[in-house]
Amino acid sequence: MDFREVLSGMEHRNIGHEVDPYLEAASICRKRPPTAWVAGASGFEGWRMAGNVYSSRETLAAALGTDIPGIRGAMMKAASVPAAFEKVDLPDEYGKVSASELPIPTYFANDGGPYITSGIVHASHDGKSNLSFHRMMHLGDGRFAARVVPRHLNSLLTEARTHGEELDAVVSIGADPFSLLAASTSAPFGQDELEIASSLRMDALGSPLRVMKVSEKDPVSPLGSEVVMVGRFIDERAPEGPFVDITSTYDRAGMDPGESVFEVDEVLVRRDPIMHVLLPGGLEHYLLMGIPKEPAI
């Protein structure tokens, strides 16, 4: 079950006109009640955008093969009994584009720039891997300023820089629900959260998570991800923000001294790609960030 299968299996609103990634997509996401929607992306031929996809517990429960009360148990079991994932080759349906060809939304007029908010970052160094959510502001020319707080990705970055190395990473946009939920968990440092995603999928569908080998390096992308950015965190910082965070207030913490820069080497997209629009401070944001934390409360 990938992002596209979740979307096709749920009730959603097909918007009859193309939607501008600049402010308009966010405006549609803010309508109440939050309803999943799909539309063509204005100015980006061949692209669609989709928002509010995971904006209900019912949707997430169905993806996990349980009911709403069962979500907590499913998350607890996956965290305690991780499962191996399966690596596969990149399917033929993927093609290459440049980062400037992506319909990256600008959510609010005072944002520092266009932002990827639904991207999950898989990074690896010295045999340790991590999967986590990070907002990423497009700086242009295939470079992004990524908000990285002092958690596991930051630890991998520190290790790599201590050895004078860049940190290889892959950013996946429009990923399956298992990977999105796993990316919001906190496994012990060095354990790959993709194993939690695989456990969730195993319980729900009876088969492990499959991930795509997208380069000769270790980081991978969940099979079926709509957009895959292959690249490196380089030894450079850039101002990031301002940006509206989960509290629906402007966060300026990344502006000085700046955030880590992710440099894109290659962008891979599915045929007829869909950009996952995740409204900061919206219900989808709350659920994807909050549900994996609930077992610890």
C-alpha positions as CSV (number, residue, x, y, z in Angstrom):
1,M,0.0,0.0,0.0
2,D,1.7,3.2,-1.2
3,F,0.6,6.8,-1.1
4,R,-1.3,6.6,-4.4
5,E,-3.2,3.5,-3.3
6,V,-4.2,5.2,0.0
7,L,-5.5,8.2,-2.0
8,S,-7.4,6.1,-4.5
9,G,-9.0,4.0,-1.8
10,M,-10.5,7.0,0.1
11,E,-13.1,9.6,-0.5
12,H,-11.4,12.8,-1.8
13,R,-12.3,16.0,-3.5
14,N,-11.2,16.3,-7.1
15,I,-10.7,20.0,-7.7
16,G,-11.8,21.1,-11.1
17,H,-9.0,23.6,-11.8
18,E,-5.3,23.6,-11.4
19,V,-4.1,24.8,-8.1
20,D,-1.1,27.2,-7.5
21,P,1.6,25.7,-5.2
22,Y,2.1,29.3,-4.0
23,L,-0.4,29.9,-1.1
24,E,-3.5,28.4,-2.9
25,A,-2.7,24.7,-2.0
26,A,-2.3,25.7,1.6
27,S,-5.6,27.6,1.5
28,I,-7.5,24.6,0.4
29,C,-5.9,22.5,3.1
30,R,-7.1,25.0,5.7
31,K,-10.8,24.6,4.8
32,R,-12.9,22.9,7.5
33,P,-13.5,20.1,7.9
34,P,-10.2,19.0,6.4
35,T,-11.0,16.8,3.4
36,A,-8.5,15.0,1.2
37,W,-8.2,16.6,-2.2
38,V,-6.4,16.2,-5.5
39,A,-5.7,18.8,-8.2
40,G,-3.4,19.6,-11.1
41,A,-0.4,21.8,-10.2
42,S,-0.6,25.2,-11.9
43,G,2.5,25.9,-13.9
44,F,3.8,22.4,-13.6
45,E,2.7,20.2,-16.5
46,G,2.0,16.6,-15.7
47,W,2.0,17.2,-11.9
48,R,-0.8,16.7,-9.4
49,M,-0.9,17.8,-5.8
50,A,-2.8,16.1,-2.9
51,G,-3.4,17.4,0.6
52,N,-5.1,16.4,3.8
53,V,-4.5,12.7,2.9
54,Y,-3.8,11.5,6.4
55,S,-6.0,14.0,8.2
56,S,-8.2,11.5,10.1
57,R,-7.5,8.6,12.5
58,E,-9.9,6.5,10.5
59,T,-7.6,6.7,7.5
60,L,-4.5,5.8,9.5
61,A,-6.3,3.0,11.3
62,A,-7.5,1.5,8.0
63,A,-4.0,1.6,6.6
64,L,-2.7,-0.2,9.7
65,G,-5.4,-2.8,9.4
66,T,-7.0,-2.0,12.7
67,D,-9.6,0.3,14.3
68,I,-8.9,3.6,16.0
69,P,-8.4,2.1,19.5
70,G,-6.0,-0.4,17.9
71,I,-3.6,2.2,16.6
72,R,-1.8,2.5,19.9
73,G,-1.1,-1.2,20.1
74,A,0.0,-1.4,16.5
75,M,2.6,1.3,17.1
76,M,3.8,-0.2,20.3
77,K,4.2,-3.7,18.8
78,A,6.1,-2.4,15.7
79,A,8.5,-0.4,17.9
80,S,9.2,-3.4,20.1
81,V,9.3,-6.1,17.4
82,P,10.9,-4.4,14.3
83,A,11.0,-6.4,11.1
84,A,13.6,-6.6,8.2
85,F,12.7,-4.7,5.0
86,E,13.4,-5.9,1.5
87,K,15.6,-4.0,-1.0
88,V,14.5,-3.9,-4.6
89,D,15.8,-2.2,-7.8
90,L,14.3,1.1,-8.9
91,P,11.2,0.4,-11.1
92,D,11.2,1.5,-14.7
93,E,8.3,3.9,-14.1
94,Y,10.7,6.4,-12.4
95,G,12.2,9.2,-14.4
96,K,14.6,12.0,-13.7
97,V,13.8,15.7,-13.3
98,S,15.5,18.7,-11.7
99,A,14.6,20.1,-8.3
100,S,13.3,23.3,-10.0
101,E,10.7,21.2,-11.7
102,L,9.0,20.2,-8.4
103,P,5.8,22.0,-7.4
104,I,7.1,22.8,-3.9
105,P,4.4,24.7,-2.0
106,T,4.8,28.0,-0.2
107,Y,2.3,27.8,2.6
108,F,2.2,31.3,4.1
109,A,3.1,34.7,2.6
110,N,5.8,35.3,5.2
111,D,7.5,31.9,4.8
112,G,11.2,32.1,4.0
113,G,10.6,30.2,0.7
114,P,8.9,27.1,-0.8
115,Y,9.0,24.2,1.7
116,I,9.0,20.5,1.5
117,T,7.0,19.4,4.6
118,S,6.1,15.8,3.8
119,G,9.6,14.6,3.1
120,I,11.1,11.8,5.2
121,V,14.9,11.7,5.3
122,H,16.8,8.4,5.3
123,A,20.5,8.9,6.1
124,S,23.3,6.4,6.8
125,H,26.8,6.6,8.2
126,D,29.2,3.9,9.4
127,G,26.6,1.2,9.5
128,K,24.0,3.3,11.3
129,S,20.8,4.6,9.7
130,N,17.9,6.9,10.6
131,L,14.5,7.8,9.1
132,S,12.9,11.1,10.2
133,F,10.8,14.0,9.2
134,H,12.6,17.3,8.4
135,R,11.2,20.5,6.9
136,M,13.3,21.7,4.0
137,M,13.3,25.2,2.5
138,H,14.3,25.3,-1.2
139,L,17.2,27.6,-1.7
140,G,17.4,27.1,-5.5
141,D,19.8,25.2,-7.6
142,G,19.0,21.9,-6.0
143,R,19.9,23.0,-2.5
144,F,17.8,22.9,0.6
145,A,18.1,24.2,4.1
146,A,16.9,21.4,6.4
147,R,15.7,22.0,10.0
148,V,17.7,19.5,12.0
149,V,17.3,19.5,15.8
150,P,19.6,17.7,18.2
151,R,18.3,14.2,17.6
152,H,19.5,11.2,15.6
153,L,20.0,12.8,12.2
154,N,22.0,15.5,13.9
155,S,24.1,12.8,15.6
156,L,24.8,11.2,12.2
157,L,25.7,14.6,10.8
158,T,28.1,15.2,13.6
159,E,29.8,11.8,13.2
160,A,30.2,12.4,9.4
161,R,31.6,15.9,9.9
162,T,34.0,14.7,12.6
163,H,35.5,12.4,9.9
164,G,35.5,15.2,7.3
165,E,32.8,13.5,5.4
166,E,29.4,14.5,3.9
167,L,26.3,12.6,5.0
168,D,24.6,10.6,2.3
169,A,20.8,10.9,2.4
170,V,17.6,10.3,0.5
171,V,14.5,12.4,0.8
172,S,11.2,10.7,0.0
173,I,8.0,12.6,-0.7
174,G,4.6,11.0,-1.0
175,A,5.6,7.8,0.9
176,D,3.5,5.0,2.3
177,P,1.7,5.5,5.6
178,F,3.9,2.9,7.4
179,S,7.1,4.8,6.6
180,L,5.5,8.2,7.5
181,L,4.4,6.9,10.9
182,A,7.8,5.2,11.5
183,A,9.6,8.4,10.6
184,S,8.0,10.1,13.6
185,T,9.1,7.4,16.1
186,S,12.4,7.4,18.0
187,A,14.1,4.1,17.8
188,P,17.4,3.6,19.6
189,F,20.2,5.4,17.9
190,G,21.5,3.3,15.0
191,Q,18.4,1.2,14.6
192,D,16.7,2.0,11.3
193,E,13.1,3.2,11.7
194,L,12.4,1.5,8.3
195,E,12.3,-1.7,10.3
196,I,9.4,-0.2,12.4
197,A,7.7,0.6,9.1
198,S,8.2,-2.9,7.9
199,S,6.8,-4.3,11.1
200,L,3.7,-2.1,10.7
201,R,3.2,-3.3,7.1
202,M,3.8,-6.9,8.1
203,D,1.0,-6.8,10.6
204,A,-1.4,-4.9,8.3
205,L,-0.7,-6.6,5.0
206,G,1.3,-9.8,5.8
207,S,4.4,-8.7,3.8
208,P,7.5,-6.6,4.7
209,L,8.2,-3.1,3.5
210,R,10.1,-2.9,0.2
211,V,12.5,-0.1,-0.3
212,M,14.2,1.0,-3.5
213,K,18.0,1.1,-4.1
214,V,18.3,4.5,-5.7
215,S,22.1,4.9,-5.8
216,E,25.3,3.0,-4.9
217,K,25.2,4.5,-1.4
218,D,23.3,3.1,1.6
219,P,20.3,5.3,1.9
220,V,17.1,4.0,0.3
221,S,13.5,5.1,-0.4
222,P,10.2,3.3,0.3
223,L,8.9,1.7,-2.8
224,G,6.2,3.8,-4.5
225,S,7.3,7.1,-3.1
226,E,6.2,9.8,-5.5
227,V,9.4,11.9,-5.4
228,V,12.9,10.8,-4.4
229,M,15.7,13.3,-3.9
230,V,19.1,11.6,-3.7
231,G,21.9,13.7,-2.3
232,R,24.2,14.7,0.6
233,F,24.3,17.0,3.6
234,I,27.3,19.1,2.9
235,D,29.5,21.1,5.3
236,E,27.6,24.3,4.9
237,R,24.8,26.1,6.7
238,A,22.2,28.5,5.3
239,P,19.4,30.6,7.0
240,E,16.2,28.6,7.2
241,G,12.8,30.3,7.8
242,P,10.8,31.9,9.0
243,F,8.3,29.1,8.9
244,V,5.0,28.2,10.6
245,D,5.6,25.2,12.9
246,I,3.2,22.7,14.5
247,T,2.0,25.4,17.0
248,S,0.8,27.5,14.0
249,T,3.2,30.3,15.0
250,Y,6.3,31.5,13.2
251,D,9.5,29.7,14.0
252,R,12.7,31.7,13.3
253,A,15.1,29.4,15.2
254,G,16.8,28.2,11.9
255,M,17.7,31.6,10.6
256,D,20.8,32.3,12.7
257,P,23.3,30.6,12.6
258,G,21.4,28.7,9.9
259,E,20.6,25.1,9.2
260,S,22.4,22.2,7.4
261,V,22.3,22.3,3.6
262,F,21.2,19.3,1.7
263,E,22.5,19.2,-1.9
264,V,20.6,17.2,-4.5
265,D,22.5,15.0,-6.9
266,E,19.4,13.4,-8.6
267,V,15.6,13.7,-8.4
268,L,13.5,10.7,-9.3
269,V,9.8,10.9,-9.8
270,R,7.0,8.4,-10.6
271,R,5.1,8.5,-13.8
272,D,2.3,11.1,-13.4
273,P,3.7,12.3,-10.0
274,I,1.8,13.6,-7.1
275,M,3.2,16.2,-4.6
276,H,2.1,15.5,-1.1
277,V,1.1,18.8,0.4
278,L,1.3,18.7,4.2
279,L,0.0,21.8,5.9
280,P,2.1,22.9,8.8
281,G,0.0,23.1,12.0
282,G,-2.8,21.3,10.3
283,L,-4.6,18.1,11.5
284,E,-2.5,15.9,9.2
285,H,0.6,17.4,10.7
286,Y,-0.7,16.8,14.3
287,L,-1.7,13.1,13.5
288,L,1.5,12.1,11.8
289,M,3.6,13.7,14.4
290,G,1.5,12.8,17.4
291,I,0.2,9.3,16.9
292,P,3.7,7.7,17.1
293,K,4.3,9.5,20.3
294,E,1.1,8.5,22.0
295,P,2.3,5.1,23.3
296,A,4.9,6.9,25.4
297,I,2.3,9.1,27.1
